[in-house]
Amino acid sequence: MRADARRNYERLLGEARAAFAEHGTDASLEDIARRAGVGIGTLYRHFPSRHALMNAVFQEALTALIDRSHELAAAEQPCRGLVEWLGAIITHAGEYRGLAQALMSTSRDETSALSPCNVPLREAGAVLLARAQESGAVRAGVSIDDLLQLTNAIALASEQSPDDPELAGRLLTLTLLGLKGTAAEAG
């Protein structure tokens, strides 16, 4: 990439990060281009679709999530490692309104520009899930696709209730533990 094209690319990414954080992933692409000091055609030359731009914006966070999965793969308690990683996904998805929705809608579409986000997450999570299942902490019928859809649904629900910062944690706990309480809780 030429130096000027590289600068445009980096400015577009920076403005997209800021716009997505402020307005969500449906932020105006025209505004992003304008704030980056380029035309909309330049934005589309670098990022042919909104999902392509989203993919580029989220690569840094994706790398962090993948790295964290590698660290947690050696956890003494595999289920705790899996739960911690799922919580990290929810936290990440919550940083940009609309990300959870986009990831949910493209989770099985390998032709989507978001596939470079979905596929590595699925692969990293599958390793953590397999360890948790091998330890007997998670039943055999659970799939990583189901868990990722659930985490995205939790992130989406939390997005709708910004005044309740604890909602995502409560929903994740409820999802993983279910409704059955202990005898002491049933009182």
Residue pairs with C-beta under 8 A, 6 or more apart in sequence:
1 9
5 46
8 36
8 38
8 42
8 46
9 46
11 36
11 37
11 38
12 32
12 33
12 36
12 38
12 42
12 43
12 46
12 47
12 53
13 56
13 57
14 36
15 32
15 33
15 35
15 36
16 27
16 32
16 53
16 54
16 56
16 57
17 57
18 35
19 27
19 28
19 31
19 32
19 35
20 27
20 54
20 57
20 96
20 98
20 99
21 95
21 96
23 97
24 96
24 97
24 98
25 50
25 54
25 96
25 97
25 98
25 99
25 101
25 102
26 98
29 40
29 43
29 50
29 53
30 40
32 43
32 53
33 39
33 40
33 42
33 43
36 43
43 53
47 53
47 56
48 113
49 113
51 102
51 106
51 112
51 113
51 114
52 113
54 99
54 102
54 113
54 114
54 117
55 113
55 114
55 116
55 117
57 96
58 92
58 96
58 99
58 117
59 116
59 117
61 92
61 95
62 116
62 117
62 120
62 121
64 92
65 85
65 88
65 89
65 92
65 121
65 124
66 120
66 121
66 124
68 84
68 85
68 88
69 85
69 124
69 125
69 127
69 128
70 124
72 81
72 82
72 84
72 85
72 128
73 81
73 127
73 128
73 131
75 81
75 84
75 131
77 135
77 137
78 128
78 131
78 132
78 134
78 135
78 137
79 132
79 135
79 137
79 138
81 128
81 131
81 132
82 125
82 128
82 129
82 131
82 132
82 138
82 147
83 172
83 176
85 124
85 125
85 128
86 125
86 147
86 151
86 172
87 168
87 169
87 172
89 121
89 148
89 151
89 152
89 155
90 151
90 154
90 155
90 158
90 168
90 172
91 168
92 99
93 99
93 100
93 103
93 151
93 152
93 155
93 156
94 100
94 155
94 158
94 159
94 168
97 159
98 159
99 155
100 152
100 153
100 155
100 156
100 159
101 152
101 156
102 114
103 114
103 117
103 118
103 148
103 152
104 149
104 152
104 153
104 156
106 112
106 114
106 115
106 118
107 118
107 122
107 145
107 148
107 149
107 152
108 145
109 115
110 119
112 118
118 148
121 148
122 144
122 145
122 148
125 144
125 147
125 148
126 144
129 138
129 142
129 143
129 144
129 147
132 138
133 139
133 140
133 142
150 175
151 172
154 168
154 171
154 172
154 175
155 168
157 167
157 168
157 171
158 164
158 167
158 168
158 171
161 167
